[in-house]
Amino acid sequence: MATCELISVGTELLLGDILNTDAQFLSKELAKMGISVMHQCTVGDNRDRLLSLLKEAAERSDIIILSGGLGPTPDDLTKEVSCEFFGKEMKLHEPSLDKIKEYFAAKGSVMAEINAKQAMLPEDCVIFPNNNGTAPGLAMEKDGTHILLLPGPPRELKPMFLECAVPYLKQFSDKTIISHNVRTFGIGESAMSELVTDLLDSQNPTVAPYAKDGEALLRVTAMAETEEEAENLCKPMLDEIGKRLGDYIYGIDYNCIEEAVVELLKENNMKIVTAESCTAGMISKRITDIPGASSVFECGFVTYANSIKHKILGVSEADLKEYGAVSKPVAEQMAKGALKLSGADIAVAVTGIAGPDSDSTEKPVGLSYIALADKDRVWVKELRTNRRDRDYNRYVNASNALNMARMYINKTIQG
Amino acid sequence: MATCELISVGTELLLGDILNTDAQFLSKELAKMGISVMHQCTVGDNRDRLLSLLKEAAERSDIIILSGGLGPTPDDLTKEVSCEFFGKEMKLHEPSLDKIKEYFAAKGSVMAEINAKQAMLPEDCVIFPNNNGTAPGLAMEKDGTHILLLPGPPRELKPMFLECAVPYLKQFSDKTIISHNVRTFGIGESAMSELVTDLLDSQNPTVAPYAKDGEALLRVTAMAETEEEAENLCKPMLDEIGKRLGDYIYGIDYNCIEEAVVELLKENNMKIVTAESCTAGMISKRITDIPGASSVFECGFVTYANSIKHKILGVSEADLKEYGAVSKPVAEQMAKGALKLSGADIAVAVTGIAGPDSDSTEKPVGLSYIALADKDRVWVKELRTNRRDRDYNRYVNASNALNMARMYINKTIQG
């Protein structure tokens, strides 16, 4: 089995200015291919240290994937040092230069002279074209050691890895690893784990619980010679988990609950409208993150101020005064008002105190009311996160609103 | 100056199952103390590979900080391998054992036998008590090399580092490093770099360009004996950059353009309203990401469907038909309609084709019109990203709308 090592290049990583999401992405993708990542290293934009790391890496790994340091400025030297290490000369690669020029022309600007450096490439290499930036990537080999160079920005690295590096690396992959993520909502990681304790000991497939952003998931991973065999190992386990976790599961291999909700709305030919106070656009943003959401989502109202809740959505001024903006009656009326204005089939509404500070009342940070209305009735859920974390509270509020829509469509809504 | 190296231990990191936020946190904190992190490495829960990495690290660094692998299970072996490397014996540390027992008692449970392993500690070490979990951390020294062990979970590592490791590391900190980020909008990294080429050679402070999510920034970093001296080194450089980049700069040390916009609106006692088609709530979400946004933001309209653009914002049906939803007149009318409905001082509106697929017209993916209206007039900017990346297009559209608000307030708006 081929061993691989990741080297992230960039002083900004050593200073902690940016988070190394590339290393996680690459490790996950390589694991899927059955290529073992044994080391991840980060080094600054420094010739000597990079060269010394390349020497160590070449001694212990078959494949070295470097990311970052392919930019146009003089401190970008990953390509130069890698070529020095392999004793390869660089020369101008005209098609790459043309592609860089086209990239700027398409944006209505002209290539700066310094970008020409990015088209200087070693001889005898496999070029990975960059469709999302200027720096091409590449792969080269010497004495059985393969080096791949990828640009650092995740928007450039990810597609290039999937489109170019994966086909290149297929030669090292003799096992297939398949993972499926069973995504749940409304149950904690511990409670979920207790429902499947015995399954967590399984060896192939393995079953592992994870928690993230107020959700829990189970990852089922099988390894086999072929994809089909791996899928056959996963299948009965996924069925068993389905029986145990039931309606907590919103989908397998969905990225997020909004994906499940958009899918359900489409299947049922339904439209949803949003009325948001503290989440202020996050629900509508998340719904429309899903391509094709326009068939299920037509409009949303961000009613942050009390006066606007009354003026636009028709929330009673007396109720706003008596119960406060963060209250059950206000959530109900926001949902009803949005439903009426839009002509959608269902409306979700959120009003809450996201924090970090409380509003002028004595209500606690993290309190929120989440409503769902159809033309006949309205359901409200009270949520208390007991956290002062604004981002977390807003995210979890939005997720709960989306989950209410899911449960409504599945006819399991309560409240 | 002391050099430091981070070793993250954990097979889950090599598999890409979790993101290494510890490395970023530690690097940032160490940089503040003037301790240089020259390498970050990640290795699995494997004795031989960890031992070999420790040998390499001890040769090139004064301080080695290991995180992870202090758990109670047999695969957690960071402490064991570190002691083996230093030739130190471990013995039961009663106060730590009591603390672990107390930790479980406080949660209403009883310590499992395996957790006793976490109270086995080397002799002659400085113990870092863990107030947020069971594994104590520690520091030990041999022949001038210092090893610090910290637990992996961020909610345990972060407070332990700040409370225990920072005081321990003070002995190595004789310099202070200060960084300032000059954030710009509307200029690319290359074009920006050309305006400051000569400054990029500066040694103290250093000046380095970065690009992220459609923005470019310059980082100015100075090192000195005291914070004040470091600030004095940065000051003239920041002034010079200010002169060169002028109104491209939206702020120094802001995290994002919405922070600058909310600040400017507050200073000028102004309110903003949003009318969003393709961004569908992202602008209002980003404005309200900033705590205290309620004084400048009261409402937003997410008008995804054409019928809603007409019904809610009063966009002309004839114009929608003749020019299409993604057009200058529609953007203008969306902004005007939202301004009128809200009573805000300015309105921003976005209509565009975010992709990945085009709409039913022949307009290209990535085309958008971004409008800003006040009570007297309206400005429109046409944007073409030439990318099919939905997330990128939406983010950059939202940023451009926010930037138009910034330029309006600064009286430099064009279009």
Interface residues (C-beta under 8 A of the other chain):
Chain A: S8 T11 E12 L13 L14 L15 G16 D17 I18 L19 N20 T21 A23 Q24 F25 L26 S27 K28 E29 L30 A31 S36 V37 M38 H39 Q40 C41 T42 V43 G44 R49 L53 E56 G71 P72 T73 P74 D75 A106 K107 G108 S109 A112 I114 N115 N132 P153 R155 A208 Y210 R219 T274 E276 C278 T279 A280 G281 M282 I283 S284 K285 I287 T288 D289 P291 A293 S294 F297 E298 C299 G300 F301 V302 T303 Y304 A305 S307 I308 I312 L341 S342 G355 P356 D357 R390 D391
Chain B: S8 L13 L14 L15 G16 D17 I18 L19 N20 T21 A23 Q24 F25 L26 S27 K28 E29 L30 A31 S36 V37 M38 H39 Q40 C41 T42 V43 G44 R49 L53 E56 S179 G188 E189 S190 A191 S193 E194 L200 A208 P209 Y210 A211 K212 R219 T221 T274 E276 C278 T279 A280 G281 M282 I283 S284 K285 I287 T288 D289 P291 A293 S294 F297 E298 C299 G300 F301 V302 T303 Y304 A305 S307 I308 I312 L341 S342 G355 P356 D357 R384 T385 N386 R387 D389 R390 D391 Y392
